[in-house]
Amino acid sequence: MPRYEIPGWREQFGVVAGITGRGTSPGRGFDLGLWTDAPVGEVMTRWRAFRRAEPGFDAVLLGNQVHDVRVAHHARAEGWVQVEGVDGHATGTRGILLTVTVADCIPVYLLAPKAGAIALLHSGWRGTAGRILERGVGALVEHYGAAAAEIVMHCGVGICAACYEVGREVMEGCGLPADGPGPFHADLRGVLAEQARGLGLRAISTSQWCSAHDRTHFYSHRASRGADGRMVAYLGYPAA
């Protein structure tokens, strides 16, 4: 199974955290997109294999991402849990694996080790502009008693600025300069890191992988012109 873990998080914090990749299988590879044109039976076979790879979870949360800023809280869950219209999840319960599907948008992993709470966000340009990160950090602070300074953040695999050519509305929405006629290039991970520092986070890391120019490893909606599959970013504390 093609998986890329956040270096050191399993060993240091005891969490499972990473993202799946394209893999080397023929055809669509390890596509986990539930709303692509891939056959549903084949996709669910891959989802079951993904779940078996991490047996310490009683529940796996899935969502249909809509590029909004809502963050759902999950105190209890069991089995497969499908949540509609949610781009962020938070929990303080062991045994719940949070997931979001991505194929250029940035998966944002938030971990509050002292509080034992986590959040996982799907942040495209609309989510970044709408400050979904602030919602995720707020969830850990307000609902789980975390201090912002203790929260560890990782901006995961997503499209890099060189590959992400955008219009003026994206630049202005994300607070980036848009001088001249363009074309413009948006660094979403850079914007998210700057937002995190403004919220009081100190431990911030960023993946160097680009979903577009590293398409041999990952899926890219932009580079494939909408024809590609999806990776799944995941985060959870295994059941004790």
N, C-alpha and C positions, 0 to 999 in steps of 0.2 A: 504494500500500500504506500503510495507516495505521500509522505508527510514531512513537514518542515517545522520543527519545534522552536519556540523562542529559546535561545541559548541560556541555560542555567536556571530557568524558572522551575523546572521540575525538581532539581537538586536543592535549590536555595529556598523555595517557597512551598514545595509539595503540591504544586498545581500541575494539571495537564493543560498545556497552552501551545497552540500552533495553528497550522493551516495545511489543508491537503493540496496536492499538486495534480498536474496533468497525468503524470506517469508515462509508461512506455507501452501500454496496451494498445492494440490497433483500434482504429475508428475514433470515437470520442474520448478515449482514455478513461480516466477516473472521474468522469463528469458526475457531479452530485446535484445538478440543477433540477429542481422539481417543476419548474415552469419554462423549460426549454423544449425543443422538439424531440429530445431523446426519448426512446421508449420507456414508459414508466416502470415496467418490470425490471429492466436492466438497471435503471437508476436506483431503485429500492434495493436490489441485490448489492449494489455498491454501498448504499447506506448501512445495510446490515453488516457488511464486512467492516465498515468504519466503526460501527458500534462495538463489534466483537473485539476490536483491537484495543479498546479501553474498557475492561470489564467492571471497573469500579464505580459505575454509574447506574442508578435506578431509573433515571429519566434523561432524555435528550430533548432539548427545546429547539424547535425549528420555527422559522418565521418567514412570512412573505414580505420582504423588504419593499418599502414604498417611498424611500428617500424623504422621510419625515424625521421628527426629533423625539418621538415618544419613546420612553424607556419603561419597560414593564418590570414589575417586581415579582419574584417567584419564591414563596416561602415553602411550598410543597409541590411535588410533581412526581409522576410515575409513568413509565412507559414512554411512548412517543407523544410529544405535546406540540401541536401545531398552533401557532399564535398568528393571527392575521393582522397586517397593518402595523407592525412593530419593527423599528430599526435599532432597538437597544434592549438588552436584558440585564437584570441585576439580581443577585441572590447572595444570601449568607448561609445557605444550606449545602452541606456536603452531599455528594451523590447526584447533583444536578449538573449536567453538561450543557453549557450555553453554546449556541452556534448561530452564525450568520453566513449567508452565501454572498460571495463577492466574485467580481471578474474585472477589476480596475479600481472600484471604490476601496477606501481604506478601512480595514478592520482595526478597531482601537481596543486594546486590552487594558483593563484597569484592575488593579489588585491592591487591596488594603490588608496587608498581612496581619496586623495587630487585631483588626476587627474581624478577620476571617471572612471578608466579603469580596465579591468580584463583580465586574460589569464588562459586557462585550457590546461594542457599538459598530454599526455599519454606517460609515461616513463618506458619502460622495460629496460633490460640491454643495448640494442643497443642505445636506446635514451639517456640513462644516460651516456654511454661512449661517444656518439656523442655530448653531452652537449646541449641537447634540452632545458634544463633549461636556459642556457645562451641566447638562441634564444628567449625564452619567456620573460625573464627580459629585453632583448634588445628591444623587441617589445614595451613594456610598456614605456621604457625610450625614445626611438627614435621616436616612432609614436604618443605617447600620452603625452609626456612631464613629465613623472613621475621621481622622484628621487629614486635611488636604496634603499636608507635608509628608505624611506616611504613604500616600498612594503612589504606586509604581505604575508607569504607563509605557506601553509599547505600541508604536504605529507600525502595523504589519505590512505584508506584501500588497502593493497596489501600484497604480500607474505613476511614473515619475514625471517631473515637470517637462523634461525634454520631449516626452511622448504625448503630453496632454495639452494639445492646442485648443484654446477656448475663446469664447467671445467676451466682450467687455462686461456683460452682465455677471459672468462667473467671477472675473477679477474683482469687480466692485462689490459683489456679494460676499466675497471672502476677505475683503479689506486689503486687496493687493493693488499696487499702482497699475494704471492702464493708460499710459501716456502714448500719444500717437495713434496711428491707424491699426496697429497690430501687425501680424498675428501675436497673440498673447499665449503665455505658457504658465499654468498654475501649479504650484508645488503644494498640494493639499497636506502632505505630511509636515511640511515646514509651517504651514498655517496652524495646524493642530498642535504642534509642539509649542508654538508661540502662545496659543490660547491656554495651553496647560500651564505654562510658566506664569501667566497672568492669574490663574486660579490658585496658585500656590504650590503646584506640584514641582518636585525637585528631581526625582528619578525618572528620566524620560529617555527612551531609546527608540531608534527608527530602523526598520529593515532597509537593506540596500538593494533588495530585489525589486525589479520592475515587472509588473504583470504583462506589459506590452512588449518590451524588447527582450524579455526572458520568456517568450511564449513556448519555448521547448520544455519549460518546466511548469508554466502556469497558463490560465485562461485569461483572455483579454477581450472584453466586449468592443472596445474602441478599435483595437488592431484587427479584429476579425470582422468588423462592420456588423456586429450583432449576431454573428453565426456561431460563436463559441459557447463552451459549456461553463460550468461554475465550480469554483473551489468552495470549501467550507472552512471558515475560521472557527476555532473552538477554544473554550476555556472552562475549567471546572476543578473543584476540589473533589478527589475521589472519596467515596464513603469510607469512614474510618474502620 
